[in-house]
Amino acid sequence: MASTAVAPSASVAAPRGKVASSKPISAKLNKPDPNTRYSSRAPRPYNPEEIRKFNVPQYTIKDLLSAIPQHCYERSLLKSSLSLLKDFAMLAAFAYAASFIDPVLKSVDFSTSPLTPYLAPSTQYSLARFGAWAFYTFWQGLVFTGIWVVAHECGHQAFSPSKTINNTVGWFLHSALLVPYHSWRISHARHHAATGHLTRDEVFVPRTRQQRGLKPLRPNVTEEEDPKAAQEAVKSAGKVVRQEDETWGEWFHELLEDAPLYSLIYILVQQTLGWPLYLLKNSSGQLHYPKGTNHFNPDAIIFDARHRNQVIVSDIGLAITVSALAAWGLTSPGGFGEVFRYYLVPYLWCNNWLVMITYLQHTDPLLPHYKAEAWTFPRGALCTIDRVWLGPIGAFFLHGISETHVAHHISSKIPHYNAWEATEALKERLGEHYVCSTENVLVSLWKSIRSCRFVDENDEVAFYRTIDGVPHAIVAPDSSNNSDSGVGM
């Protein structure tokens, strides 16, 4: 659940050369346009007074950084190395234990099993083998993800005070996990520099209905304007009735948007292919980037001339890993099946957790996104949510990357072992602007996919809306568009 503590007063400063505006940040209301082809989905009327109100943060960068104890910024090569050593120990232990799966199961006489009257011994063996390897790959996938998180810290220069050590360790770790270290480090830094910015953020950028290939919803009619039409709108809310000027394809597209089966398929595709598709073709990134934008081409728009050699070095790291995996498959008695079981399936689990963690860190009904005129760095840094990740699993295996993500966006150089204390300090400073959730993340994933459908292109501070157009929050009437940090984009 979200924190509901009251935030202490924060100092507000206008950027140099600018006067802080007192213009309220709110959605601009539209009237029906007779020349616009509207969606066949009937919008759901709502009372703004019943929608959660959001007070736009007015913090400066100094407000946020000063809330964190100074020692939390200290980076220790020893502590980071011990954390990585723990991950390597678990990696080796799980792989060693898995090496006994096939020999042990082959020694079992399943013909004497009490299940034999119902299942053939060969079927029992296959099921037991599948279950044992599935058990291994799940836990090893968590270890892979923990190592991924350490490499991610290297990219933020949080592993140690030495940039050379950070980039060397990060390159080795991420290359081993088929991540282009420098290429992703660069684009990820852009994400941190523009979190929550609707046209500058790098990943899981909210889409408008138009960007999703959907026609706009017809604006709601108030009872004052047309009492009869308003009553009809309440009765027809959410229904999708094909219109005469609508193609069957447009109607079916609109119908699918709210279909549970479509949402389930969307989740499966996102969790299995989301990460490679982001690297390969900028999926979930900015739509205004040129077609073909990817993390492997040094000429891609996300890089500049000084990054060229770093991108090439990242590509070389991937080539080395792919070659090593191919050599393993060609020379091992277990062949590529061994590579599949020991490496590829845990790697896919790692991708799943990575995408799910990132998606849920920045996609939630409680989180705003900002247009350029309303965005500041402090506001963007708070466009994220801390989540308890599967009980103790997130803290132990994933180094608290989900539980301490707000602190990470305020200062990405804070190492994970100090982020817990930094988070507690920030809770006191941020009050209502600190957002956290203890809900099961699998439930949160389903809810977010179902309820965070699109943002309205007219909102300067945009909250996700339901499929029938109801915003999860609106800006409080007394919030003002004060560019308070001096860091605008």
C-alpha positions, 0 to 999 in steps of 0.5 A: 500500500502507498505511504500516506504520511504528510510530507514536511514543507520543502523549500521551493526555488525558481530556476535561474532566469525564470519566474516560478509559475503559479499555473495549476497543473491539470488536464485541459478539457476537450469538447466533442469535435464533429470532424473527429472519428471517436472510438466505439468504446463508450467512456466511463463518466466520473466525478473528479471529486472522487478521484485521488488528488495528487500534490505535485512535489515541490522539492529541490535536488538539495532537499532530497540529497540532504535527507540521506545520511552522508555515509550512505554515499560511501562506496566500499570495494570490499563490501561490494566484492563480498556481495558478489562473492556470495552470488558466485558461491550460490551460482556454483552451489546450485550448478553443482547440485544440479549435476546430480539430478540426472544421475540420481533420477536414473538410479531410481526404480520408478516401476516400484513407485505407488504411482505406477498403476496410474503413470508409466515409469518412463512418464514418472521419470520425465516428470521428476526430471522436469520438476527437478530441473525447473526447481534448479533453473528458477533459483539459479535465475534469481542468482543470475538476476542478483549478479545482473544487479551488481553489474548494474551498480557497476554501471552507476559507479556504485560498486567502488570508488574506482571507475576502472574497476567498476567498468571492468567488473561490470563489463565481465558480468554483463557480458556473461549475461548477454548484456551490452554493458556500456551500451545499456549503461549509457541508455540507462543513464539517460533513463535516470536523467529523465525518469517520468519525462513523457518525451525523454525517458527511455523505457516503459514510456506511457502511450496515448490512445493514438500511439496505441493505434486507438481512436480517441474516446468521446468526451463525457457530457455533463448533466448540466449540458445534457441530462439525458445524454449524461444518463445514457453515458452512465448506462453504456459506460465501457461498452464497445459497439461497432459504429458505421464509420468504423472498420471491423479491424478498428472495432476488434482492436478496441475490443481486444484492449480489455480482453483478459486473454489479450492481457495474459498474452501481452504479459507472456510476450513482455516477460519472455521477449521484452528485454531482447526486443528493447535491446534490439528494436527499442520496444517500450522506448521513445516512439520518436526515435528512428526506426532501427534504433538499438543497443548494438549500433554505435551510430544509434541515436541513443549514443554520440561520437564519444560512445562509439568505442564503448559500444564496440567493446560491449558488442565484443563482450557479447561475441565472446560469451556467445562463442563460449556458449557455442564451444561449451555445447560443441565440446561437452558430453551433454551437448547443447542440452546441457547449455540449455538447462544450466545457462539458457533457462536461468538466463530467461528467468533472469530476463523475466525478473529484470523486465518485471522489476523495471516495469513495476518500478515505473508503472503503477496507478499511483505514479505520475508522468510529466510533460516537459513544461512540468518536469523537473529532476526531483519530480522525475526521481519520485516517479517510481515505487518501492515494492517488497519483492516476493517476501525475503527473495528480493532482499536476499537474492536481488540486493533490494533493487525493488525495495530501495528503488526510490533512493536509487533514483535520487542518487544512483551511486548509493550502493545497495547495502547502504540503500536500506538506510537511505530509504528509511531516511527518505521516508521521513522527508518525503511523507506522502510523496514516498510510494511503496507497495507490499502487495504480491508483485504477481498481483501487481503485474496483472493489475498494472497491465489491466488498469494502466492502459494509456495517458491523455496527451493533454495532461501536463501531469499525466496519470495512467487511465483505465481502458474507458478513460478514468484517470487513477489520480488528478492533480490537486487544484492548489498544486502549481507548475513550479520549476523548482530544481533548476534542472529541466529538460 
